[in-house]
Amino acid sequence: MTESLAGKRICVTGGAGFLGRRVCAELGKCGADDPFVPRSSEFDLTQPGDVVRVFEQARPDVIIHLAAEVGGIGANRASPGRFFYANMAMGLNLIEEARRRGVEKFVQVGTVCAYPEDCEVPFREESLWDGFPEETNAPYGVAKRALGVMLAGYKQQYGLNGVCLLPVNLYGPGDSFDPKTSHVIPALIRKFCDAVDAAARSEAGSTSVTLWGSGEVSREFLYVDDAAKAIVLATAMLDDPQPINLGTGCEITIADLAAQVARICGYTGEIVWDATQPSGQPRRRLDTSKAASLLSWRAETDFEIGLRTTIEWWRSQRRQMSGVVS
Ligand SMILES: NC(=O)c1ccc[n+]([C@@H]2O[C@H](COP(=O)([O-])OP(=O)(O)OC[C@H]3O[C@@H](n4cnc5c(N)ncnc54)[C@H](OP(=O)(O)O)[C@@H]3O)[C@@H](O)[C@H]2O)c1
């Protein structure tokens, strides 16, 4: 189903990021030429002139736009203005230049954060505009939502083929484990691994790990390789910017997630919830039936296996960083 990408010149913005590396690997499997990946050190996509240079160098048939400034609740709260500006500006510049140059297709990767705070569960694509997103991620979510509208307008007025995908929270090897920008799964893994290591080093006995919020909110998680497969399928098969959810359709509370991650990490100490810190949106679960019917795609990775793979990857990274050969 991805044969149509063979021989295409594809530009993957953000192609060196967590999701981008997996998308480029997936493109390689379907015979597409090596994608052009504009690195931020050379091309600042918030700047129109840099975007023009990307098109001049890449001469793309297709753009898969993944570049973004992203992070968990802490990062969103620290930089709401920057997150709105950077994500809006990158998309605006790229979509407009794609139209001017007549590219065949523009694939916009949005986010579950675009959904209204009180959206009926499971979130259906038709509910995207039923309310305002949860405040901690609203600037990021609204910028991504607006770019979906821009694509719809560009299809209607200029005939630009667009694709608009809405993935849930992603996880997997290669994710950011930087406490300033990490999402919930890497943040939990890092805290529990640190606690296990600290306990092993000391005779102190009992340990505790403090986590943000109440633990009562729920989230849905998609393994990064499953997301990459869906994005490449959608790039090959779709040309209409109607929003399409990408997820597993499975919901887990943060408290249950924390318990599962702690168990796999081997952490047996206390978990303390700091309810003075924000929890974010109350519930998140997607209706994934549209992706199933349009792309014949379903997420394949078992959650326990995906978590174990991610934890093992992080442990190997830490061993490398500390110079320990295992
Ligand atoms: N991670 C998730 O849970 C999740 C969930 C839903 C949707 N998404 C969406 O998926 C996409 C990829 O996310 P990710 O988690 O892979 O993010 P990531 O690892 O932070 O990668 C983002 C990439 O964007 C590039 N970038 C940032 N600012 C740029 C600029 N001004 N000019 C050029 N490039 C810039 C960076 O390129 P350099 O490496 O060259 O600096 C970076 O590699 C984003 O659109 C995000 O909104 C992610």
The ligand as a MOL file (V3000), in Angstrom:
LIG
                    3D

  0  0  0     0  0            999 V3000
M  V30 BEGIN CTAB
M  V30 COUNTS 48 52 0 0 0
M  V30 BEGIN ATOM
M  V30 1 N 5.9480 12.8350 21.3600 0
M  V30 2 C 4.6350 12.7270 21.4880 0
M  V30 3 O 4.1240 12.1480 22.4590 0
M  V30 4 C 3.7220 13.2880 20.4160 0
M  V30 5 C 2.3420 13.0430 20.5240 0
M  V30 6 C 1.4930 13.5560 19.5460 0
M  V30 7 C 2.0100 14.2950 18.5010 0
M  V30 8 N 3.3470 14.5100 18.4200 0 CHG=1
M  V30 9 C 3.8590 15.2970 17.2930 0
M  V30 10 O 4.8320 14.5340 16.6220 0
M  V30 11 C 5.8240 15.3930 16.0710 0
M  V30 12 C 7.1960 14.9190 16.4690 0
M  V30 13 O 7.3140 14.9660 17.8850 0
M  V30 14 P 8.5870 14.3620 18.6390 0
M  V30 15 O 8.1220 13.8880 19.9460 0
M  V30 16 O 9.3290 13.4770 17.7290 0 CHG=-1
M  V30 17 O 9.4380 15.6990 18.8920 0
M  V30 18 P 11.0190 15.8760 18.9950 0
M  V30 19 O 11.7260 14.6190 19.2980 0
M  V30 20 O 11.2180 17.0450 19.9050 0
M  V30 21 O 11.4350 16.2970 17.5300 0
M  V30 22 C 11.0440 17.5270 17.0220 0
M  V30 23 C 12.0120 17.9330 15.9490 0
M  V30 24 O 11.5910 19.2210 15.4990 0
M  V30 25 C 12.7180 19.8920 15.0240 0
M  V30 26 N 12.5400 21.3340 15.2300 0
M  V30 27 C 12.1140 21.9750 16.3430 0
M  V30 28 N 12.1290 23.2880 16.1390 0
M  V30 29 C 12.5850 23.4910 14.8780 0
M  V30 30 C 12.8350 24.6480 14.0950 0
M  V30 31 N 12.6240 25.8910 14.5640 0
M  V30 32 N 13.3060 24.4730 12.8370 0
M  V30 33 C 13.5480 23.2270 12.3540 0
M  V30 34 N 13.3140 22.1020 13.0460 0
M  V30 35 C 12.8420 22.2460 14.3030 0
M  V30 36 C 13.9220 19.3980 15.8160 0
M  V30 37 O 14.9690 19.2560 14.8830 0
M  V30 38 P 16.5410 19.1840 15.2880 0
M  V30 39 O 16.7200 17.7990 15.8670 0
M  V30 40 O 17.2530 19.3710 14.0190 0
M  V30 41 O 16.7750 20.2610 16.3110 0
M  V30 42 C 13.4590 18.0600 16.3880 0
M  V30 43 O 14.2100 16.9750 15.9210 0
M  V30 44 C 5.4890 16.8080 16.5310 0
M  V30 45 O 4.8170 17.4660 15.4980 0
M  V30 46 C 4.5560 16.5860 17.7070 0
M  V30 47 O 3.6540 17.6410 17.8630 0
M  V30 48 C 4.2270 14.0230 19.3450 0
M  V30 END ATOM
M  V30 BEGIN BOND
M  V30 1 1 1 2
M  V30 2 2 2 3
M  V30 3 1 2 4
M  V30 4 1 4 5
M  V30 5 2 4 48
M  V30 6 2 5 6
M  V30 7 1 6 7
M  V30 8 2 7 8
M  V30 9 1 8 9
M  V30 10 1 8 48
M  V30 11 1 9 10
M  V30 12 1 9 46
M  V30 13 1 10 11
M  V30 14 1 11 12
M  V30 15 1 11 44
M  V30 16 1 12 13
M  V30 17 1 13 14
M  V30 18 2 14 15
M  V30 19 1 14 16
M  V30 20 1 14 17
M  V30 21 1 17 18
M  V30 22 2 18 19
M  V30 23 1 18 20
M  V30 24 1 18 21
M  V30 25 1 21 22
M  V30 26 1 22 23
M  V30 27 1 23 24
M  V30 28 1 23 42
M  V30 29 1 24 25
M  V30 30 1 25 26
M  V30 31 1 25 36
M  V30 32 1 26 27
M  V30 33 1 26 35
M  V30 34 2 27 28
M  V30 35 1 28 29
M  V30 36 1 29 30
M  V30 37 2 29 35
M  V30 38 1 30 31
M  V30 39 2 30 32
M  V30 40 1 32 33
M  V30 41 2 33 34
M  V30 42 1 34 35
M  V30 43 1 36 37
M  V30 44 1 36 42
M  V30 45 1 37 38
M  V30 46 2 38 39
M  V30 47 1 38 40
M  V30 48 1 38 41
M  V30 49 1 42 43
M  V30 50 1 44 45
M  V30 51 1 44 46
M  V30 52 1 46 47
M  V30 END BOND
M  V30 END CTAB
M  END
